[in-house]
Amino acid sequence: MPDLIAPTARLRAAWLEAHAEWGPGVHEDGFGLLPSDDPHSPSGFAAWVARLAQPRCTYRWIVDGDQVLGGIALRHEFDEFVRRAGHIGYGVRPSARGRGLATWALGRMLDRARALGLDRVLLVCEVDNLASARTIEHHGGVLEGSPDEMRRYWIGLARR
């Protein structure tokens, strides 16, 4: 059964396995990985995980036991980066896709956004990422305008 956990250096080997499945680069949405991060060395990995504990963003890893299946991030403030990338970004490793993990994790992170007092959140995905669009629409995402390169969705967070 999957779980959302705070990033931990304990899962370095499992995260590196997931990262290798995506291929080189920093394209895994939801992990907060920057080009300047060095997740391949033990000290670099520990520094990156420590940076993810910042108070302006909630990072969680989607795990099943000791296997890292993906990541999701909730950015708490509406700034220029969020205007471009959205409040929430997520990614599921290729071998774990199609199991509903992104939909499940997004629902959990929307609950966290409500708890933080956010009234609505912006999610952004590429036009051709139909799986992500379906995930967002499942949670009530309303498309803003006509998509060109990116789809921009707003999800209202009415109190439950």
N, C-alpha and C positions, 0 to 999 in steps of 0.2 A: 504494500500500500504506500503511495507516495506521501511525502511530507514536504513542507516548506521550512527551511532552517536558515539561520544566519550563516553567512560565509564563514568557513573555518579552515585553518591551515591543515587540520587533521585529514581533510579529504583532497590533499594536493594531488596524489597519484590518480584518484578518480576524476578530478577536474581536468588534469592533463590528458587523460584518455578521452574525455568528452571533447576537449579543445582540438585534439588531433583528428577527431571525426569530422569536425567542421572544416578543417584545413587551416592553412596559415592565415594570419591576420588577426584583427580585433573585431570581427564582424558579429560575434555572438551577442545579440541584444539581451539586455537584462543583467549582464555581468559587470558592467562598469569598467571594462578593460580599456585602458588608454594605450596609445602607441608607446608611451614612455614607461609603461609597466613591464616588468620582467618576471612573468609567472613561471619561467622555466628553472630559475635557481631557487633553492629553498628560502634564502633570505629575501629575494625579490617577491616570491609568492606571499611570504608572511607580511611584507610591507604593503603589498596590494590588498590583501585581506584586511589589514588594519585600516587602510584608507577607506575601505567600504563601510566602516562603522560610523561614517560622518552623520551628523544629525539632520541634514537637509534631504536625505534620501534613504529609503528603506530598501535594502537589497536582500533577496532571499534566493536560495538555491532550491531547485526542485530535485529531491532525492528519493531514492527507493533503496533502503538499507544503506550500503556504502557506495552506491552508484549515483553519480551526478547526471541527471537527465536534462537539466536546463536551468535557466535563471530568469528572475523577474525583478524589476526595479520600479519603485514608486518615488517619483520626485515630488517633494512637498510644496515647492513654490512655483509660481508661474513667472518664469523669466524667459530670456531669449532662447536658451537651449530648449526649454519645454515648449515654447511656441513652435520650434522647428521639429522636435523629436517626440513631443508628447509627455504627459505626466507618467505614463507607464510604458515600459518597454520589456519585451520578453522574448525568449528563444528556447526552443526545445531541440536537443541534438537529433540529427537525422534518423538514427535507429529507433528513437522513442516517439516519433511523430505518429499522428493518426490514432492516438489512444485517449484523446481528450485532456491531456495534461495542461495545455495552455489555457483551455477553457476553465478547468478547475483552478489553476493558479491565479488566473485573472479574477475569478470570483472571490478568492481569498484576499487578494490585494485590494479589490474594491471595498471590501469590508474594512480593511486597514485605512483606506482613504476616508471613509465615512467617520471612523473613529478619530481621525485627525481633524475632522470638521470641514473637509472639502465639500463643496456643493456640487461640483461636476469635475470631470477629468477629461483631458484630451488624449486620444490615442492616434498614432500615425502609423500607416503601413504603406508599402509600395503598392501601386495600382495592381500589379500582377500577382500579389501575394493573397490569393483568394482564401487560403486556409486562415490566415490572420484576420482578414475581413470578416469571415464567418464567425470566428471566435469573438470578435468585438461586437458584431451584430447580435450574437447570442445573448450578450449582456446588455442589450438595449442601445448600442451605439448608433447615433444618428449622424449620417454623412453630412459634412459641411461643404456645400457647393458642389461643383463638378470636378472630379479628380482628373489631374493631368499626370504628373509623375507620382504623386503621393495621395493616398486617401486620408482624410482628416475626419475623425469621429469624435463626437462629444457624448459622454455618458453622464446622465444626471444621477446624483446620489441622494435620492430622497431617503429620509430616515426610516428605518424599519421598526 
